[in-house]
């Protein structure tokens, strides 16, 4: 009778390990971040500013887009950039600066007569860069 109990316990343990293996093999893997790709894109954004308004606008739009891609890759929830930023707020070391940069992006995208000085653009880019570091993309 003791040998039957031992065999049953061993069988249950083997079945448990098989089940764990099946669960691990079928689990969805998160894609993670390709840090080199993000770094390369970021360097292009930084290099694109040539102290004129158009380049400042484009750099801010691209930086916001890059942060959005990083938030999605990291799996922050939300349908919109704003929702994902809310999900990530505890991750950002300077949440207010990131939001100010994103709001500037929204002004550029939606208001036709927005003027952005290079100094303001650099401040926004600094906030985006720190946010990208905070989420592990840089």
C-alpha positions in Angstrom: 0.0 0.0 0.0 2.9 2.4 0.7 4.4 1.8 -2.7 1.1 2.7 -4.4 1.0 6.0 -2.5 4.6 6.8 -3.5 3.8 6.0 -7.1 0.7 8.2 -7.0 2.7 11.1 -5.5 5.4 10.8 -8.1 2.8 10.6 -10.9 1.1 13.8 -9.6 4.4 15.6 -9.4 5.3 14.6 -12.9 1.9 15.7 -14.2 2.4 19.0 -12.4 5.7 19.6 -14.0 4.3 18.7 -17.4 1.4 21.2 -16.9 3.8 23.9 -15.9 5.9 23.3 -19.0 2.9 23.5 -21.2 1.7 26.8 -19.6 5.2 28.3 -19.9 5.4 27.3 -23.6 2.0 28.7 -24.5 2.3 32.0 -22.6 2.4 35.1 -24.7 5.7 36.8 -24.6 5.9 40.6 -24.4 7.9 42.1 -27.2 10.0 44.3 -24.9 12.0 47.3 -26.2 14.7 47.4 -28.8 16.8 49.9 -27.0 19.2 50.4 -29.9 16.4 51.2 -32.3 15.0 53.7 -29.8 18.4 55.2 -29.3 19.0 55.6 -33.0 15.6 57.3 -33.5 16.3 59.6 -30.6 19.6 60.7 -32.0 18.0 61.5 -35.3 15.4 63.6 -33.4 18.0 65.5 -31.5 20.1 66.1 -34.6 17.0 67.4 -36.5 16.8 70.7 -34.6 18.5 73.5 -36.5 17.1 76.4 -34.6 14.2 77.1 -36.9 10.5 76.8 -36.0 9.7 74.0 -38.5 12.5 71.8 -37.2 11.4 72.4 -33.6 7.8 71.4 -34.4 8.9 68.3 -36.2 11.3 67.2 -33.4 8.6 67.6 -30.8 6.1 65.7 -32.8 8.6 62.9 -33.4 9.7 62.8 -29.8 6.1 62.4 -28.6 5.5 59.7 -31.2 8.7 57.8 -30.0 7.5 58.0 -26.4 4.1 56.7 -27.4 5.8 53.7 -29.1 7.9 53.0 -26.0 4.9 53.1 -23.8 3.0 50.7 -26.1 6.0 48.4 -26.2 6.3 48.4 -22.4 2.6 47.4 -22.3 1.1 50.5 -20.5 -2.6 50.3 -20.9 -4.7 52.9 -22.7 -6.1 53.5 -26.2 -4.6 57.0 -26.5 -1.3 58.5 -25.7 -2.8 60.4 -22.8 -4.3 57.3 -21.3 -1.0 55.5 -21.6 0.8 58.4 -20.0 -1.6 58.3 -17.1 -0.9 54.6 -16.7 2.8 55.4 -16.7 2.7 58.4 -14.4 4.4 56.6 -11.5 7.2 55.6 -13.8 8.1 59.1 -14.9 10.6 61.0 -12.7 9.1 64.3 -13.8 5.5 63.7 -14.7 4.7 67.4 -15.0 7.5 68.0 -17.5 6.4 65.1 -19.7 2.8 66.3 -19.7 3.9 69.9 -20.6 5.9 68.5 -23.5 2.9 66.4 -24.6 0.6 69.4 -24.4 3.0 71.4 -26.5 2.9 68.6 -29.1 -0.9 68.8 -29.0 -0.7 72.5 -29.6 1.6 72.0 -32.6 -0.6 69.3 -34.0 -4.0 71.1 -33.5 -3.4 74.9 -33.5 -2.2 76.4 -36.8 -0.5 79.5 -35.4 1.7 78.0 -32.6 5.2 79.4 -32.4 7.8 77.4 -30.6 11.2 78.9 -29.8 14.2 76.6 -29.9 14.7 77.0 -26.1 11.2 75.8 -25.5 11.7 72.9 -27.9 14.9 71.8 -26.2 13.1 71.9 -22.8 10.3 69.7 -24.2 12.9 67.3 -25.8 14.7 67.1 -22.4 11.4 66.0 -20.8 10.8 63.4 -23.6 14.3 62.1 -23.3 14.0 61.6 -19.5 10.6 59.9 -20.0 12.2 57.5 -22.5 15.0 56.8 -20.0 12.4 56.2 -17.3 10.5 53.6 -19.3 13.8 51.9 -20.3 13.8 52.9 -24.0 17.1 54.9 -23.7 
